[in-house]
Amino acid sequence: MTGRVKRGLLVIVKQQSEPMDPTRRHLVTAAAVGVGMMPPRFAVAGPSPSTGAGASTASADASETFSARSSDGTVLAGEAKGDHGAPEILFIHGLRQSRLSWDKQFDDPALSGLRLVRFDLRGHGDSDKPTALEAYSDADRWADDVATVIDAAKLRRPVLVGWSLGGYVAGAYLRKYGGSHIAGVNLVDAVTKLAPDLLTPLAGDFTGSATSHDLPTRVAATADFLAACFYRPPTGIELQRMLVVNGMTARAANEGFVRTSTTDLGPAFAAYGGPILLTHGAHDRLVRQAMAEHVRSLKPQSRLSVYAESGHSPFHEEPVRFSRELAAFVAEVNRS
């Protein structure tokens, strides 16, 4: 295995000649089965690309779907629920995921008194999937997407919850727009700086294999990447749905992002005047805890909460604690 730093991100080229391990075989098989078993609730009801920014429809469970057209014309699919006058949370998912990542939070009674908003990042889920790499390498476009969703959902002063790539996206927003209208930020196993000492070698490996133009290599990497997101791996239909979502992601999203010239968003978080909650899984195989500690060194008043039974996805692996801590954080920042 050899490593090199490319445009600020560690890239490790892994030999692909070894036989498929049992975990990968199980994941790939589950994906094939899951396509045919996906129930209506998880067939995301996104808006038509022709709908304008802010167009929305109400669903049977009192949530609303909406579309928002970003600065470059990319249409983003979003969903919201809860009282418009309640304290607000905007959830931003990670790479190769979708807004469905936050299902446990949307269903949690601990957050039922809040206005919850989530959306599919560009290149993911039901949002548009530009093919140009610069649509993902330009940090300002991610920033514009967040600003567009905030406007479309009519959010006044939300807490931003950014998981993994979502933390980078939140930082890109703060870098361009500032934080005067953001009540607080919860960084969840977030990528805030593309540096080999803050990411694991496995994360660097995926920058090569998950962007490969060789389909079998990319399929295997997709299954491996999803497995690496958990210490307590999902099973059954839940795993199948996740694999379907991962497979929907545009290759250009991953390939473009690793080419970004904006590799360090630490200054944006340091300049942010509001509170920051740092959430990190103790068994994260992709992002080192040093990443969260780096943000804390820049923002000493931030708080780090480590989840002993979680990997890269504590909101899914320990959802009760996660929602409880998030609800307390939202209440705290809205009292100040």
N, C-alpha and C positions, 0 to 999 in steps of 0.2 A: 504494500500500500504506500503510495507516495502522496505528499501534500504540497500545496502551493497557495498563496494568497492571490486572489484574482478580484480586482476592483473592490478591495476591502473585505471580501468574504472568503473564508477558508474553503478551498475546493480540494477534495481528496478523491482521487480516482481509484475506485475499488474494482478489483478483478471480478468479473461476473461468471467465471467458469465453474464455481462450486455448485453442487446440486441444490435444488430448492428445499429449504428447511420446512419442517412440519407446520410452523406458524404461518409462513407465507402460503403454503399449499392450502391450508384451511381458509385463509383470508380470500384468496383468489376464487376458491370454490364457492365461498359464501356470497361473493359479489355476483356470480353468475346466477345463483339461486335467488338472490335478493331482488333482481330486476323484475322477476315475475311475481314476487310476493308483496311488493310495496303497496300498502293500503292507501286509500284516498287521503287520509290525514297527512301523509308524508309526501304526497305528490304535490309539490309546492305550487300554490295557486298564485303565481306571479301575474303582474299586469301585462297587457299587450304592449309591445314596444312603441306602439303608436300613441299611447296615453301620455299626457304631459306631466310635468313635475307636479307632484302633490295629488294626482288623481288617486282615489282610494275606493275600496269596496269593503263592506262589512261582512264578516264571516259568522257562522253559526255560533262559535264559542266567544263572541263579542270582541274578537280581534279584528283589525282592519289591515288589509294589504294596500300598499300604495307604490307608486313609481315616482322616480325623481331623475331628471335629466341633468347630468353633470356638465361641467364647463366645456368638455370636448365632445359632447353629444352622447356619451355613454349613458344608457338607461339603467338605473339601479332599482332592484326589487326590494321592497321593505315591508315591514309588518309592525303594528303597534297595538297595544291594549292598555286599558286602565284609564282612570279619570284624567282628563286634560289638565286639571288644576293641581294634580298631585306632583310630588317631587319626581324627577325624571331620571331615567337611565337609558343611555344609548350603548348597546352591546355591539362590539366589533370583533368578528371571528378571526380565525387564523388561516394560514395558507392551506389550500386544498380542502377547505371546509365550507360551511354555509351558515345561514342564519339559524338553521335547525340545531346547530351546536348548543344553542341556549334553551332548548326545550325544557330542561329540568328547572331552569330559573323562571321561564314563563308559566310553568305549572305549579310553582312553589307558593304556598299560602303566605310565607314570610315576606314575599315581595308583592302580594296582591293589592296592597294599598298604594302602589306606585304606578307611574306611567312608564311602561316598558316599550322600548323601540329596538328593533334589530333589522339588519339589512344584509343582503348578499354583496360582498365586495365585487368590484369589477373582475371579470374573468371567472367568477364563481357562481354556483347555484343558478338562480333564474335571472341574474343580471347579465347585461350585454358582455360579450367576450371579444374585445378588440384583438386583432391578430398582430398589430405592430408592437414590437418589444418596448418602444418608448412609452406606450400607454401604461406600462407598469414600472419602468425604470425612473420615471419622473415623479419625485416625491410630492410635488405640488398637485399632481392629479389625484393622488390618494387624499391629500388635504381637501381638495375641492369636493371630492365625493362626500366626505364627512360634513362639510359645510352645506352641501346640497341637501343631504338627508335631514340635517337639523332644521333647515328652512322648510322642507316639504312636510315634515312631521310637526312643524310649528312648536318646536322645543324652545323653551325660554332659557333654561340654565341647567343642562343635564350633567350628570356624572357620566364620564366616558369609561367604559370597561373594555380594555383592549387585551385580547389573548394572543400571544405569539406574534405573528405578523400584525395583528390588530393593535398591538402596542406601538409598533412602528408607525402605523397609520394614524393613531392618536397623536404621536409625537410630530408627525408631518403636519397635522392640523394646527397644533400649538405653534409650530415653527412659522407657519404662514399667517395664521389668523390671530395668534395670541390666545390667552386663556381668560379674558375678562368675562366671557359668557359661559364658562365651564365651572360647575360647582366643585368638582373634584375628579380625580383620575384613579382608577383601579387598574394597575398593570398586572396581568396574570401570565406568569411564565413568559414575559414579553421580550421581544427582540427590540432593543433600543439602540444597539450599536453592533454593526457587522464586524466582529473582531474574533480571531481564532481563539483567543484566551477566554472569551465569554460564551462561545458556542462549543459544542462537543465535536469530536472528529466525525461522529455519525451524521450530525447536521451538515457538516461540510461535504460528506459523501453524497448526501441527497441532492446537493446543488448540481452534481454531475449526473447522477443516475435518473433523478426525477425530471430532468429536462432533456434527456436523451431523445434523439430523433429515431432511435431504434425502438419500435413498439414493444417487443417482448421485454426489453430492459426497463422501459418506463412503466409497464404494467407491474412487473415485479417490485419496482421501487415504490409504486403507489401502495401496494399491500404492506411492504416493509415500513413505509413511512407511517401509515396509520397504526400499525402495531407499536411503533416507537412512541406514539403519543400517550401511551397508558402504562401505568404500573398495575392497575386492576383492569385488565382488558375487557371490553364489552363482548357479549356473545349473542348468538342467535340472530333474531330479526333485527335487533339494534345494530349489531355489527354489519349486517347485510346492507342496511340503509346507509350507514356511514361510508361503506365502500362505494356504493352507487354515487353518493355525493362527491367523494374524492375523485372518482373517475370522470365526473362532469367538468372538472376544472380545466381551463384552457392551458395548454402547455406553455403558451407565451407568458402567462401570468408568473409562473415560477422562473422561466428563463429570463424574462425581462427584469423582474425584481432583483435578481442577483447581479445585474449589470448596473444598478443604480450608482450614481456618484455621490449621493447623500447617504453616507455610511454611519454617521454618528448623530443621533438626535438627543444626546445627553444635554447639550446646551439649551434645547427647547424645554426640557423638563426642569432644568435648573432655574430657568427664567420664569417658569410658571409660578404664579403667586398663590395658588390654591393648594389644598392638601392632596397627598398621594398615598394610596394604600398599595403595597407591594405584596402580591400573593404568589407563592412558589411551591411547587411540588418537590419534595425531598428526593424523589427518584426520577427526576426529569432526565431523559436520555438525549435531549436535543439542546436545551438551553441551560447553561450552568447557573447555579445559584449566585455565582459571582456577578451575573448580569444585574440581578435585583440589588445586590449589595453595591454595585457601581452606581446605580441610581440613588441609593440611600446616601452614598458618600457625597453626591452632588446636591442632595436635598435632605440634610440631616434630620429634619422634622418629619420625614416620611416614616411609615411604619411597615415593617416586614413581617408577614405571617406565613410560616412554613408549614406545609401539610405533610405529615409524616407518612401517610398512606396513599400518596398520590404521585403520579408521574407528571407529564406535561399538561395534564388536563384536570386540575383539582376541582373545577366547577362541575365536572361530570363524575369524578371518582369519589369526592366527598361533598356532594351537593348540599346537604343539610347545613353543614358548617359554613360552606361558601356563601349560601344565600343569607344565612344569619349574620355573618360578618359584613356582607355587602349592604344589607338593610340597615345595620347599625351605622355604617360609614355614611350612607345616604342621609340618614337622620341627623348625624353629627354635622355634616357639611351644610345642611339646610337650616341648621340653627345658628350658624355663624354669619 
